[in-house]
Amino acid sequence: MNPVDQISVIPALPNQAGQANVPGLRRLWLIEGRHLLGLIDPRTVPGYVGSNWLLTPTGLQVAEGARIQEFKFPANRADYSQKAIVTVHGVAFEQSITLVVPRDHMTTTLAVQRMTGRKWVAIYQDANGQRKVVGTPKQPLSFLADFKTSPNAYLFSWATATKQPAYYFNDDGLFAGLTDAEFSYGFDYDYFS
């Protein structure tokens, strides 16, 4: 089913005066695309009273025993961008996540080797606590890594183009059974020590 938004009126933007707005990402979870059983577009669920872009609690279906890679980092070291573009096939959304990983290390090289060539779906949490799902099982993220000795860091990036914007996500149950991942990082970003 391919849902169509029935837009008659563009809604007024919410008044967010006085609210904190911290830039950057705080956490990132990666699920390999082959471990996802499906993603249910919330616009196709009859009677779902949530936002059109908020996944239902069972909207992201992860296979039993799937590994979820978790990254924690300071808010200014990772970024997410989404750009709406018009193509010959209609509107698409170019989405990308970037993460700066400091210092060259054997474990980081191993992580790069293991992530390269795999397809991913990501869940990120921004510095304001908002979580979103980026990519889908049919439109997964591709991983690239670029290392430079100045400032001696890797730039990890995951990117895709999807037919819809990133979905909002609030299913804490997905992380309740989180086991130790194959590679899970918390980084020290002191470049000058």
One Martini backbone bead per residue (centre of mass of N, CA, C, O) as a GRO file, in nm:
protein
  193
    1MET     BB    1   0.096   0.037   0.023
    2ASN     BB    2   0.045   0.380  -0.091
    3PRO     BB    3   0.043   0.656   0.066
    4VAL     BB    4  -0.160   0.959   0.080
    5ASP     BB    5  -0.155   1.284   0.130
    6GLN     BB    6  -0.423   1.490   0.251
    7ILE     BB    7  -0.385   1.811   0.141
    8SER     BB    8  -0.543   2.127   0.226
    9VAL     BB    9  -0.367   2.226   0.476
   10ILE     BB   10  -0.126   2.405   0.616
   11PRO     BB   11   0.010   2.396   0.904
   12ALA     BB   12   0.082   2.539   1.182
   13LEU     BB   13   0.337   2.626   1.352
   14PRO     BB   14   0.481   2.574   1.637
   15ASN     BB   15   0.510   2.712   1.950
   16GLN     BB   16   0.867   2.751   2.081
   17ALA     BB   17   0.892   2.949   2.291
   18GLY     BB   18   1.148   2.894   2.537
   19GLN     BB   19   1.281   2.654   2.411
   20ALA     BB   20   1.507   2.431   2.393
   21ASN     BB   21   1.792   2.404   2.139
   22VAL     BB   22   1.988   2.137   2.081
   23PRO     BB   23   2.242   2.044   1.899
   24GLY     BB   24   2.254   1.740   1.772
   25LEU     BB   25   2.369   1.428   1.873
   26ARG     BB   26   2.371   1.151   2.122
   27ARG     BB   27   2.251   0.889   1.972
   28LEU     BB   28   2.316   0.556   1.817
   29TRP     BB   29   2.137   0.313   1.625
   30LEU     BB   30   2.210  -0.005   1.466
   31ILE     BB   31   2.047  -0.193   1.201
   32GLU     BB   32   2.049  -0.449   1.017
   33GLY     BB   33   1.847  -0.504   0.749
   34ARG     BB   34   1.829  -0.827   0.781
   35HIS     BB   35   1.690  -0.782   1.090
   36LEU     BB   36   1.437  -0.679   0.938
   37LEU     BB   37   1.092  -0.738   0.889
   38GLY     BB   38   0.980  -0.433   0.928
   39LEU     BB   39   0.784  -0.135   0.828
   40ILE     BB   40   0.514   0.055   0.948
   41ASP     BB   41   0.322   0.273   0.811
   42PRO     BB   42   0.126   0.493   0.993
   43ARG     BB   43  -0.069   0.577   0.744
   44THR     BB   44  -0.187   0.253   0.729
   45VAL     BB   45  -0.327   0.271   1.013
   46PRO     BB   46  -0.618   0.211   1.132
   47GLY     BB   47  -0.698   0.440   1.389
   48TYR     BB   48  -0.443   0.592   1.430
   49VAL     BB   49  -0.376   0.866   1.665
   50GLY     BB   50  -0.125   0.946   1.578
   51SER     BB   51   0.100   1.062   1.411
   52ASN     BB   52   0.188   1.031   1.079
   53TRP     BB   53   0.519   1.002   1.188
   54LEU     BB   54   0.446   0.788   1.413
   55LEU     BB   55   0.530   0.508   1.531
   56THR     BB   56   0.427   0.237   1.633
   57PRO     BB   57   0.517   0.014   1.873
   58THR     BB   58   0.526  -0.209   1.607
   59GLY     BB   59   0.663  -0.063   1.346
   60LEU     BB   60   0.940  -0.199   1.434
   61GLN     BB   61   1.064  -0.505   1.303
   62VAL     BB   62   1.259  -0.723   1.492
   63ALA     BB   63   1.455  -0.972   1.507
   64GLU     BB   64   1.543  -1.228   1.678
   65GLY     BB   65   1.873  -1.161   1.785
   66ALA     BB   66   1.939  -0.891   1.713
   67ARG     BB   67   2.176  -0.652   1.652
   68ILE     BB   68   2.261  -0.351   1.834
   69GLN     BB   69   2.426  -0.069   1.758
   70GLU     BB   70   2.601   0.151   1.987
   71PHE     BB   71   2.622   0.514   2.018
   72LYS     BB   72   2.815   0.740   2.219
   73PHE     BB   73   2.814   1.109   2.244
   74PRO     BB   74   2.872   1.410   2.197
   75ALA     BB   75   2.661   1.647   2.054
   76ASN     BB   76   2.906   1.769   1.849
   77ARG     BB   77   2.978   1.475   1.672
   78ALA     BB   78   2.684   1.468   1.545
   79ASP     BB   79   2.472   1.435   1.243
   80TYR     BB   80   2.163   1.539   1.081
   81SER     BB   81   2.011   1.510   0.748
   82GLN     BB   82   1.734   1.664   0.554
   83LYS     BB   83   1.633   1.653   0.202
   84ALA     BB   84   1.418   1.790  -0.018
   85ILE     BB   85   1.336   1.644  -0.337
   86VAL     BB   86   1.303   1.661  -0.694
   87THR     BB   87   1.207   1.411  -0.915
   88VAL     BB   88   1.098   1.205  -1.167
   89HIS     BB   89   0.954   1.027  -0.917
   90GLY     BB   90   0.949   1.263  -0.716
   91VAL     BB   91   0.958   1.283  -0.391
   92ALA     BB   92   1.253   1.313  -0.186
   93PHE     BB   93   1.480   1.199   0.088
   94GLU     BB   94   1.776   1.310   0.196
   95GLN     BB   95   1.979   1.108   0.416
   96SER     BB   96   2.206   1.185   0.699
   97ILE     BB   97   2.484   1.052   0.892
   98THR     BB   98   2.730   1.188   1.118
   99LEU     BB   99   3.061   1.080   1.256
  100VAL     BB  100   3.310   1.156   1.486
  101VAL     BB  101   3.620   0.963   1.515
  102PRO     BB  102   3.875   0.959   1.714
  103ARG     BB  103   4.140   0.835   1.626
  104ASP     BB  104   4.354   0.584   1.564
  105HIS     BB  105   4.232   0.240   1.563
  106MET     BB  106   4.192  -0.096   1.553
  107THR     BB  107   3.890  -0.108   1.631
  108THR     BB  108   3.792   0.097   1.424
  109THR     BB  109   3.888  -0.060   1.177
  110LEU     BB  110   3.708  -0.304   1.232
  111ALA     BB  111   3.437  -0.156   1.221
  112VAL     BB  112   3.465  -0.058   0.932
  113GLN     BB  113   3.487  -0.338   0.801
  114ARG     BB  114   3.203  -0.443   0.916
  115MET     BB  115   3.018  -0.203   0.795
  116THR     BB  116   3.109  -0.246   0.523
  117GLY     BB  117   2.849  -0.338   0.288
  118ARG     BB  118   2.623  -0.273   0.468
  119LYS     BB  119   2.287  -0.247   0.573
  120TRP     BB  120   2.098   0.026   0.728
  121VAL     BB  121   1.923   0.114   1.030
  122ALA     BB  122   1.837   0.410   1.211
  123ILE     BB  123   1.860   0.542   1.546
  124TYR     BB  124   1.803   0.859   1.685
  125GLN     BB  125   1.926   1.096   1.935
  126ASP     BB  126   1.890   1.395   2.029
  127ALA     BB  127   1.970   1.660   2.249
  128ASN     BB  128   1.636   1.675   2.308
  129GLY     BB  129   1.524   1.350   2.283
  130GLN     BB  130   1.468   1.292   1.996
  131ARG     BB  131   1.334   1.028   1.790
  132LYS     BB  132   1.455   0.848   1.489
  133VAL     BB  133   1.401   0.691   1.175
  134VAL     BB  134   1.653   0.583   0.940
  135GLY     BB  135   1.527   0.429   0.711
  136THR     BB  136   1.473   0.113   0.543
  137PRO     BB  137   1.461  -0.202   0.434
  138LYS     BB  138   1.429  -0.084   0.125
  139GLN     BB  139   1.593   0.200   0.236
  140PRO     BB  140   1.894   0.192   0.316
  141LEU     BB  141   2.192   0.247   0.461
  142SER     BB  142   2.506   0.363   0.375
  143PHE     BB  143   2.852   0.307   0.435
  144LEU     BB  144   3.112   0.546   0.532
  145ALA     BB  145   3.477   0.604   0.548
  146ASP     BB  146   3.696   0.875   0.670
  147PHE     BB  147   4.047   0.927   0.691
  148LYS     BB  148   4.241   1.169   0.890
  149THR     BB  149   4.532   1.317   1.040
  150SER     BB  150   4.372   1.600   0.997
  151PRO     BB  151   4.253   1.555   1.316
  152ASN     BB  152   4.257   1.254   1.373
  153ALA     BB  153   3.994   1.117   1.202
  154TYR     BB  154   3.683   0.991   1.160
  155LEU     BB  155   3.424   0.973   0.903
  156PHE     BB  156   3.111   0.883   0.949
  157SER     BB  157   2.860   0.754   0.708
  158TRP     BB  158   2.503   0.767   0.646
  159ALA     BB  159   2.299   0.692   0.347
  160THR     BB  160   1.985   0.808   0.184
  161ALA     BB  161   1.681   0.755  -0.009
  162THR     BB  162   1.342   0.852   0.043
  163LYS     BB  163   0.980   0.878   0.033
  164GLN     BB  164   1.021   0.969   0.334
  165PRO     BB  165   1.047   1.085   0.616
  166ALA     BB  166   1.142   1.057   0.913
  167TYR     BB  167   1.055   0.873   1.181
  168TYR     BB  168   0.908   0.868   1.465
  169PHE     BB  169   1.025   0.752   1.801
  170ASN     BB  170   0.889   0.557   2.118
  171ASP     BB  171   1.018   0.252   2.161
  172ASP     BB  172   1.149   0.128   2.450
  173GLY     BB  173   1.131  -0.187   2.408
  174LEU     BB  174   1.371  -0.223   2.207
  175PHE     BB  175   1.595  -0.150   2.448
  176ALA     BB  176   1.545  -0.349   2.689
  177GLY     BB  177   1.711  -0.606   2.536
  178LEU     BB  178   1.991  -0.492   2.527
  179THR     BB  179   2.283  -0.603   2.412
  180ASP     BB  180   2.583  -0.668   2.344
  181ALA     BB  181   2.762  -0.549   2.104
  182GLU     BB  182   3.000  -0.586   1.874
  183PHE     BB  183   2.996  -0.256   1.857
  184SER     BB  184   3.048  -0.025   2.129
  185TYR     BB  185   3.039   0.332   2.191
  186GLY     BB  186   3.251   0.553   2.386
  187PHE     BB  187   3.389   0.871   2.361
  188ASP     BB  188   3.700   1.042   2.353
  189TYR     BB  189   3.751   1.405   2.266
  190ASP     BB  190   4.060   1.454   2.340
  191TYR     BB  191   4.283   1.580   2.114
  192PHE     BB  192   4.509   1.738   2.326
  193SER     BB  193   4.648   1.505   2.526
   0.00000   0.00000   0.00000
